[in-house]
Amino acid sequence: MSNILLKCANCGAKNKVPRDRLGDRPVCGKCRALLPVGAVHETPVDISDQTFESEVISYPGPVVVDAWAPWCGPCKMVGPILEELAKTYAGRVKIAKLNVDENPITASKYAIRSIPTMFFFKNGEMVNSTVGALPREEIERHLQAIL
């Protein structure tokens, strides 16, 4: 069974928690505070114009936003990579997917002109963006920069 690395919101300590024990209300090994298991996403989270603020801007950690559309070939190539990264970085980074066809307000606000476009947020602030279908290594390099 693999572990997930959870950062304690109280003291900042990193804790390894077995995936099958996430439902047991794990506590920090250093300060005994409850760990934020609600923030563990092993798959990309679908977001919308209505949820962008709460899922990305108000989220207390790193978020990668993938702006995509179902008809986009390059977007379909990036999808499986983001699925893998969501599982690999569960508990450390939230991967979010924004369908630009269904969410024109956010697409317009961030001036998305080409897809796939990825935005890298840290503590509610956008720190980087990329355009185009990038290989896993390149996406992961940008992701590592926001950890």
C-alpha positions as CSV (number, residue, x, y, z in Angstrom):
1,M,0.0,0.0,0.0
2,S,1.4,3.4,-0.9
3,N,1.5,6.5,1.3
4,I,0.3,10.0,0.8
5,L,2.3,12.9,2.0
6,L,0.1,15.4,4.0
7,K,1.4,18.8,5.2
8,C,0.0,19.8,8.6
9,A,-1.9,23.0,8.5
10,N,-1.0,23.8,12.1
11,C,2.8,23.3,12.3
12,G,3.8,22.6,8.7
13,A,5.3,19.1,9.3
14,K,5.1,16.6,6.5
15,N,3.3,13.3,7.4
16,K,3.2,10.0,5.5
17,V,-0.2,8.5,5.7
18,P,-1.2,5.1,4.2
19,R,-3.9,5.7,1.5
20,D,-6.1,3.1,3.2
21,R,-6.0,5.0,6.5
22,L,-7.1,8.4,5.2
23,G,-10.6,7.7,6.6
24,D,-9.3,7.2,10.1
25,R,-8.9,10.9,10.9
26,P,-5.1,10.9,10.9
27,V,-3.2,13.4,13.1
28,C,0.1,15.1,12.8
29,G,3.0,13.1,14.3
30,K,4.6,16.3,15.5
31,C,1.8,18.5,17.0
32,R,-1.1,15.9,17.0
33,A,-3.5,18.3,15.0
34,L,-5.9,16.7,12.6
35,L,-4.4,16.4,9.1
36,P,-6.3,18.0,6.1
37,V,-7.4,14.8,4.4
38,G,-10.3,16.6,2.8
39,A,-7.7,18.3,0.6
40,V,-6.5,15.0,-0.9
41,H,-7.5,14.6,-4.5
42,E,-6.2,11.6,-6.4
43,T,-8.0,12.6,-9.6
44,P,-8.3,16.0,-11.3
45,V,-11.2,18.1,-9.9
46,D,-13.7,19.7,-12.4
47,I,-14.1,23.4,-11.7
48,S,-16.4,26.0,-13.1
49,D,-16.9,29.8,-13.2
50,Q,-18.9,29.4,-10.0
51,T,-16.4,27.3,-8.1
52,F,-13.1,28.8,-9.4
53,E,-12.8,31.2,-6.4
54,S,-13.3,28.5,-3.8
55,E,-11.4,25.7,-5.6
56,V,-8.4,27.7,-6.8
57,I,-8.1,31.3,-5.3
58,S,-9.1,30.4,-1.8
59,Y,-7.3,27.0,-1.7
60,P,-4.5,27.1,0.8
61,G,-2.0,25.3,-1.3
62,P,-0.7,24.7,-4.8
63,V,-3.2,24.3,-7.7
64,V,-2.6,23.4,-11.4
65,V,-5.5,24.5,-13.5
66,D,-5.9,22.9,-16.9
67,A,-8.0,24.9,-19.3
68,W,-9.3,22.5,-21.9
69,A,-12.2,21.5,-24.2
70,P,-13.6,18.1,-25.1
71,W,-13.1,18.6,-28.9
72,C,-9.4,19.6,-28.4
73,G,-6.9,16.8,-29.5
74,P,-3.9,18.2,-27.6
75,C,-6.1,18.5,-24.5
76,K,-6.9,14.8,-24.8
77,M,-3.2,14.0,-24.9
78,V,-2.5,16.0,-21.7
79,G,-5.5,14.5,-19.8
80,P,-3.9,11.2,-18.9
81,I,-0.7,12.9,-17.8
82,L,-2.7,15.1,-15.4
83,E,-4.5,12.0,-14.1
84,E,-1.1,10.4,-13.3
85,L,0.2,13.6,-11.7
86,A,-3.0,14.0,-9.6
87,K,-2.4,10.5,-8.1
88,T,1.4,11.1,-7.7
89,Y,1.0,14.5,-5.9
90,A,-2.2,13.7,-4.0
91,G,-2.3,15.7,-0.8
92,R,0.4,18.1,-2.0
93,V,-1.1,19.6,-5.2
94,K,-4.7,20.0,-6.5
95,I,-5.1,19.4,-10.2
96,A,-8.2,21.2,-11.5
97,K,-9.8,21.1,-15.0
98,L,-11.7,24.0,-16.4
99,N,-13.8,23.3,-19.6
100,V,-13.5,26.7,-21.4
101,D,-16.6,26.1,-23.5
102,E,-18.8,25.8,-20.4
103,N,-17.0,28.5,-18.4
104,P,-16.5,31.6,-20.5
105,I,-16.3,34.0,-17.6
106,T,-13.1,32.5,-16.2
107,A,-11.7,31.8,-19.7
108,S,-12.2,35.5,-20.5
109,K,-10.8,36.7,-17.2
110,Y,-7.6,34.8,-17.7
111,A,-7.5,35.7,-21.5
112,I,-7.3,32.0,-22.6
113,R,-6.8,32.2,-26.4
114,S,-5.4,28.8,-27.0
115,I,-5.8,25.4,-25.3
116,P,-4.6,23.5,-23.5
117,T,-3.5,26.3,-21.2
118,M,-2.2,25.5,-17.7
119,F,-2.1,27.9,-14.8
120,F,0.0,27.3,-11.8
121,F,-1.3,28.9,-8.5
122,K,0.3,29.0,-5.1
123,N,-1.8,30.2,-2.2
124,G,-4.3,31.9,-4.5
125,E,-1.7,33.7,-6.7
126,M,-1.0,32.7,-10.3
127,V,2.8,32.2,-10.5
128,N,3.1,30.7,-14.0
129,S,1.2,29.6,-17.1
130,T,1.9,27.5,-20.1
131,V,0.2,27.0,-23.5
132,G,0.2,23.8,-25.5
133,A,0.5,20.1,-24.9
134,L,3.6,19.7,-22.9
135,P,5.3,16.4,-22.0
136,R,4.9,15.0,-18.5
137,E,8.5,16.1,-17.5
138,E,7.8,19.7,-18.5
139,I,4.5,19.9,-16.6
140,E,6.1,18.3,-13.6
141,R,8.9,20.8,-13.7
142,H,6.4,23.6,-13.5
143,L,4.5,21.8,-10.8
144,Q,7.6,21.3,-8.7
145,A,8.3,25.0,-8.8
146,I,5.1,25.7,-6.9
147,L,5.7,23.1,-4.1
